[in-house]
Each structure stands twice: as structure tokens, then as C-alpha cells.
Amino acid sequence: ALSGDSHVAGYYTDDPNEPPGWWDDAVGPGKMYDTNRYFVICSNVIGGCQGSTGPSSLAPDGKPYGMRFPFVTIADMVKAQVHLIDYLGIEQLFAVAGGSMGAMQALQWAVDYPDRVRAVLFIASTPRSSTQAIAFNEIGRQAIYADPNWNGGDYYGKTPPNAGLAIARMVGHITYMSELSLERKFGRRTHQPQGLAYDFVTDFEVESYLHYQGEKFTRRFDANSYLYITKALDYFDIASGYGSMENALRRIQCPVQVVTFSSDWLYPADQGYALVRALEEIGREVEYHHVDAYFGHDSFLVEVETMTQLVGSFLDKQWQRLVAARREAASQASEDRS
């Protein structure tokens, strides 16, 4: 997820008003990523604003980097994660999983570091950002640029460009939903007791919802980070550096699960299926599931029961393989000693 951070599940404090981690439905005992069995690592991405170095971080001169921060790619994010894994003393990951931008990172892991990944879960994403996705991201960036408070990215310690960032979030939020989910959630309902005001006020519930989402986002995210991360999304093409998607995917040595959703128009199902076909054509092991859901791109966060079944089954299969491989290795070692 673009705005996801290391607080993936659970609570940090006893504050009853504190929200749980952003993927709390998926991570925990008995959940999709079962912490009774797996040790789950979720890191902040570089370029972000939740802990890892980004444009709001202090440069060597003691001032925030702002727009002096270098451009980052999905591959750079993964490279930083490799340093984290090295620091933790982990030689190989049982699986790398993610939805949306997280899936891009998971795929990049399998391509750039094939010997360090045993399985990949690629959920609600694309192997290459489309023209439409780039276009929506550019609208969001232009909204930030147009906010006078952005000031070329030099706004730290001053009034931040919250108006521009809120609009960017509103545009992005629409792409995360679907026409049907918007219709079912809001329809044309108004919140004006007297009916339509025929004035430039917020008449419809969907308008209030978007305003709320935009304002809430400004309380936890940095506008410059939004610029950098959306650019990283735009630049993403798994073929980059390898000449073609086929060349890149040939490096993958582990099973891949791909999950798409029928109403996802940010990363439509045909884009995920293109990855499936490409993996099949070069003889790589791939498991594909197309889920009929009306929640749009956010279906991967909302369809908890379905995702728990699909992901749990795939991970269990890889777990059984790992157990069998270790038993075989132990048996072989015993024979060698005798």
C-alpha cells in the first residue's frame, strides 16, 4: 500500500482511540499471515515519512532534504529492505507478500534476490505501471505543486501544503474504490436536511467522505513523500534493467501466487494475468486466483475471508514443502555421517 508503514497490525498504546495497524485483519494469530507460525516483518519504505529516510529527514547540513532527496525506485526500496534483513541476520525469507505497491516490492525481491526468497504473494498489482495509473498520480502531484504552501518542497517548519495533499488523496481514494462500491456506500444521498442546497456547499455524502479522507491523510503523511512514492510507482516496470519482462522473470526461482480482483480498475485483472501468462510461458510455478469482488482496488484489504483462505492455503503448501525439505536434508546428513 502506498501509505502503509511498519505498524502493520495490533496496537502501540492503550489509547482506546488509537486505530490498529493498517493490515490488522491480515496479520496476527490465526489470521492470513499467522503469527503463531510466521515471524512477520513490515518495514517503512525509503522516501516515506514514517521512520525510514525520506524528504522530511534531516540532511547532513541539518536541514530537511525536501526536494534535494534523490529519486527512489521500487528496486531501491527492496535494496534497503535487503540491508534490513542482513542486519537481522536472516539469510532467506520464507515468503515476501504484498498488495498494490507491496506486491511490486515482492516481485522485485524475487527478481533481484532470487536466492533469498522461497515464495512470493503478488496481490492486486501490476508488473508495469500503466498509462492510466501514471495519469492519476500526476493529477495528485499537480495538486500539491499548485498549493502555494508547497514552496518548491521547502515547507518544513512552516505551513504544509495540506490543501494540495488532501486533493491528491481524494483523487487517489477514488481509484481505490469502484463505481459499484461508491454507489452502494453513498448513492446520491445528501446530508442536507432541506435537500439540495443549489449552492457551492457539500451536498452529497460522497463529497463529505472524500473531504474527510483527504483531511485525515494530511495528519499522518508528508506531501513530499507523496510526490516521491508516486513517482516510484510510475517508474515501476519489472523489466527495467533486464531488457524484457521475460528476462527479468527468468531469474525467479520460487513459487508465485497472483491474486486479482474483478472490480480493480487501478490495477485491472488483465495486468496481473499478464504476469501469470509470462511466468507460465517460461515454466515458472505460478498459482492464480481471480476474485469476484465489488470493492475495487481495496478489495485486497476488504475481502478478508476469501484472502485468508487463498493466502493461507498457499503459505501452508510452501510450509509443508519446507518441512519436507528439511527432513530430507536431515536424513541425508545422518546417512552421510554413518
C-alpha positions in Angstrom: 0.0 0.0 0.0 1.3 3.5 -0.9 0.8 4.9 2.6 1.4 1.7 4.6 4.0 1.8 7.2 5.7 -0.6 9.7 2.6 -0.5 12.0 1.0 -3.4 10.1 -1.0 -4.9 13.0 -2.0 -4.5 16.6 -1.9 -1.5 18.9 1.1 0.5 20.1 -0.6 2.0 23.1 -3.6 1.5 25.4 -5.4 4.6 23.9 -8.9 3.4 23.0 -8.9 5.9 20.1 -5.8 4.5 18.5 -6.5 2.7 15.3 -4.9 -0.8 14.8 -2.2 -1.4 12.2 -3.2 -0.8 8.6 -3.4 -4.6 7.7 -4.6 -5.7 11.1 -7.2 -8.0 9.6 -4.5 -10.0 7.9 -1.6 -10.2 10.4 -1.9 -11.9 13.7 -2.6 -15.3 15.4 -4.8 -17.4 13.2 -5.0 -14.8 10.5 -3.9 -14.6 6.9 -0.3 -14.2 7.9 -0.4 -16.3 11.0 2.0 -15.1 13.7 1.6 -18.4 15.5 3.6 -19.8 12.7 5.4 -17.0 10.9 7.6 -14.1 12.0 6.2 -11.1 10.2 8.5 -8.2 9.2 6.9 -5.0 7.8 9.2 -2.0 7.2 8.8 1.6 6.2 9.9 2.4 2.7 12.7 4.8 1.9 11.3 8.0 0.6 8.4 7.7 3.1 7.7 9.7 6.2 7.1 7.1 8.9 10.7 6.3 10.0 12.9 5.4 7.1 14.9 8.2 5.5 12.8 10.4 3.2 12.5 14.1 2.1 11.4 15.2 5.6 14.6 13.6 7.1 17.5 15.8 8.1 20.3 16.1 5.5 24.0 16.4 6.6 23.6 20.2 6.7 20.9 19.8 9.4 18.0 20.9 7.2 15.3 18.6 5.8 16.2 17.2 2.4 13.0 18.4 0.8 13.3 18.1 -3.0 17.1 17.5 -2.6 16.2 14.0 -1.7 17.2 11.6 -4.5 14.6 9.9 -6.6 13.9 6.3 -5.4 12.5 3.3 -7.2 10.8 0.1 -6.1 14.1 -1.6 -6.6 15.7 0.9 -4.2 13.1 0.2 -1.6 13.8 -3.5 -1.9 17.6 -2.9 -1.7 17.0 -1.1 1.6 14.9 -4.0 2.9 17.8 -6.4 2.0 20.1 -4.3 4.2 17.5 -4.7 7.0 17.3 -8.4 6.5 21.1 -8.6 6.6 21.2 -6.6 9.8 18.7 -9.0 11.3 20.9 -11.9 10.3 18.3 -13.6 8.1 19.7 -15.5 5.1 16.4 -16.3 3.4 12.8 -15.2 3.7 10.1 -17.8 3.8 7.8 -15.5 1.7 7.6 -11.9 0.6 4.0 -10.8 0.3 2.2 -7.6 -0.5 -0.8 -5.9 -2.1 -0.6 -3.0 -4.5 2.8 -1.3 -4.1 3.8 -4.0 -1.7 3.3 -6.6 -4.4 5.6 -4.7 -6.7 8.2 -4.9 -4.0 7.6 -8.6 -3.5 8.0 -9.3 -7.2 11.2 -7.2 -7.3 12.6 -9.2 -4.4 12.1 -12.5 -6.4 13.8 -11.0 -9.5 16.7 -9.1 -7.8 17.4 -11.6 -5.0 16.1 -15.0 -6.2 18.2 -17.0 -3.7 16.8 -15.1 -0.7 13.0 -15.7 -1.3 11.2 -19.0 -1.0 7.7 -17.7 -2.2 6.0 -14.6 -3.4 2.5 -13.4 -3.0 1.6 -10.8 -5.6 -1.8 -9.3 -4.8 -3.8 -6.6 -6.6 -0.9 -5.2 -8.6 0.8 -4.9 -11.9 4.2 -5.9 -13.3 4.4 -2.5 -15.0 2.6 0.8 -14.1 0.0 1.6 -16.8 -0.5 5.0 -18.5 -3.8 5.4 -16.6 -2.2 4.8 -13.2 0.6 7.3 -14.1 -2.0 9.9 -15.2 -3.9 9.7 -11.9 -0.7 10.0 -9.9 0.3 13.1 -12.0 -3.0 14.8 -11.1 -2.2 14.3 -7.4 1.3 15.7 -7.8 0.0 18.7 -9.7 -2.5 19.4 -6.8 0.4 19.5 -4.4 2.6 21.7 -6.7 -0.3 24.2 -7.1 -0.6 24.7 -3.3 1.3 27.9 -2.5 2.4 26.4 0.8 4.4 23.7 -1.1 7.0 26.3 -1.8 9.1 24.1 -4.0 9.1 21.4 -1.3 10.6 23.8 1.3 7.8 24.0 3.8 9.2 22.2 6.9 8.7 24.3 10.0 6.1 26.3 8.1 2.5 25.7 7.0 2.5 22.5 5.0 0.6 22.1 1.6 -2.3 20.3 3.2 -4.9 21.5 0.7 -2.9 20.1 -2.2 -2.1 16.8 -0.4 -5.8 16.4 0.5 -6.9 16.8 -3.1 -4.2 14.3 -4.1 -5.6 11.8 -1.6 -9.1 12.4 -2.7 -8.2 11.6 -6.3 -6.2 8.5 -5.3 -9.0 7.3 -3.0 -11.5 7.2 -5.9 -9.1 4.9 -7.8 -9.0 2.5 -4.8 -12.8 2.0 -4.9 -15.2 1.1 -7.7 -18.3 2.6 -9.2 -20.4 -0.1 -7.6 -18.8 0.3 -4.1 -19.3 4.1 -4.3 -22.9 3.6 -5.4 -23.6 1.1 -2.6 -21.9 3.1 0.1 -23.2 6.6 -0.8 -25.5 6.6 -3.9 -26.8 10.1 -4.4 -27.7 10.6 -0.7 -27.3 14.1 0.7 -26.6 15.2 4.2 -28.5 18.5 3.9 -31.8 18.2 5.8 -33.5 20.5 3.4 -32.4 18.6 0.3 -30.1 20.0 -2.4 -28.8 23.5 -1.5 -28.1 24.6 -5.0 -25.1 26.4 -3.7 -21.3 25.6 -3.7 -21.5 23.6 -0.5 -21.0 20.0 0.3 -24.4 18.4 -0.7 -23.6 14.8 -1.2 -22.4 12.2 1.3 -19.7 11.1 -1.1 -18.3 14.7 -1.1 -18.1 14.7 2.7 -16.4 11.3 2.6 -13.7 12.5 0.2 -13.1 15.6 2.2 -12.8 13.6 5.4 -10.3 11.1 3.8 -8.2 14.0 2.4 -8.1 15.9 5.7 -7.3 12.7 7.7 -4.4 11.9 5.3 -2.7 15.2 5.9 -2.4 14.4 9.6 -0.2 11.4 9.0 1.6 11.9 5.7 4.1 14.2 4.1 3.4 15.9 0.8 6.9 15.5 -0.5 6.9 11.8 0.4 3.7 11.5 -1.7 5.5 13.0 -4.6 8.5 10.7 -4.3 6.5 7.5 -3.8 4.0 8.1 -6.6 7.0 8.7 -8.9 8.4 5.4 -7.8 5.1 3.8 -8.7 5.2 5.4 -12.1 8.7 4.2 -12.8 7.9 0.6 -11.9 8.5 -1.9 -14.7 9.8 -5.3 -13.6 11.7 -5.4 -16.9 13.8 -2.4 -16.0 17.4 -3.3 -16.0 16.8 -6.7 -17.6 15.8 -5.8 -21.2 12.5 -7.5 -21.1 9.9 -8.9 -18.7 10.8 -12.4 -19.8 14.4 -11.9 -18.9 13.5 -10.5 -15.5 11.1 -13.3 -14.7 13.5 -16.0 -15.7 15.5 -15.0 -12.6 12.6 -16.1 -10.3 13.2 -19.4 -8.6 10.3 -19.7 -6.2 6.5 -20.3 -6.5 4.4 -17.2 -7.1 0.8 -16.6 -6.1 -1.1 -14.0 -8.1 -4.4 -12.6 -6.9 -6.5 -10.2 -9.0 -10.0 -8.6 -8.4 -12.8 -8.1 -10.8 -13.6 -4.5 -9.9 -10.0 -3.3 -9.5 -9.6 -0.5 -12.2 -6.4 0.9 -10.8 -4.5 -2.4 -11.5 -7.0 -4.3 -13.6 -7.1 -8.1 -13.6 -5.6 -8.4 -17.1 -2.4 -6.8 -15.9 -2.0 -9.4 -13.1 -2.9 -12.1 -15.5 -0.2 -10.9 -18.0 2.3 -11.8 -15.2 0.7 -15.2 -14.8 1.0 -15.9 -18.5 4.5 -14.7 -18.7 5.6 -17.0 -15.8 3.8 -20.0 -17.3 5.4 -19.5 -20.6 8.9 -19.7 -19.1 8.0 -22.7 -16.9 7.8 -21.0 -13.5 5.5 -22.2 -10.9 2.5 -19.8 -10.5 -0.8 -20.1 -8.8 -3.5 -17.7 -10.0 -6.8 -16.6 -8.4 -9.3 -14.1 -9.8 -11.7 -12.9 -7.1 -15.1 -11.5 -7.9 -15.5 -8.5 -5.6 -17.0 -5.1 -5.9 -14.8 -3.1 -3.6 -12.3 -2.1 -6.3 -8.6 -2.0 -5.7 -9.2 -2.0 -1.9 -10.8 -5.5 -2.3 -7.5 -7.0 -1.1 -8.0 -5.2 2.2 -11.7 -5.8 2.5 -12.2 -9.4 1.3 -10.6 -10.8 4.4 -12.3 -14.2 4.5 -11.5 -15.0 0.9 -8.0 -13.7 1.1 -7.3 -15.7 4.3 -8.3 -18.9 2.6 -6.3 -18.2 -0.6 -3.2 -16.9 1.1 -3.3 -19.4 4.0 -3.6 -22.3 1.6 -0.7 -21.1 -0.5 1.6 -20.5 2.5 0.6 -23.8 4.1 1.7 -25.6 0.9 5.1 -23.8 1.0 5.4 -24.6 4.7 4.9 -28.3 4.1 7.5 -28.2 1.3 10.0 -26.5 3.7 9.3 -29.1 6.4 9.8 -31.9 3.9 13.0 -30.4 2.5 14.4 -30.0 6.0 13.6 -33.6 6.9 15.2 -34.8 3.7 18.3 -32.8 4.4 18.5 -34.1 7.9 18.1 -37.6 6.7 20.8 -37.2 4.1 23.1 -35.7 6.7 22.5 -38.6 9.0 23.3 -41.1 6.2 26.5 -39.2 5.4 27.7 -39.3 9.0 27.0 -43.1 9.2 
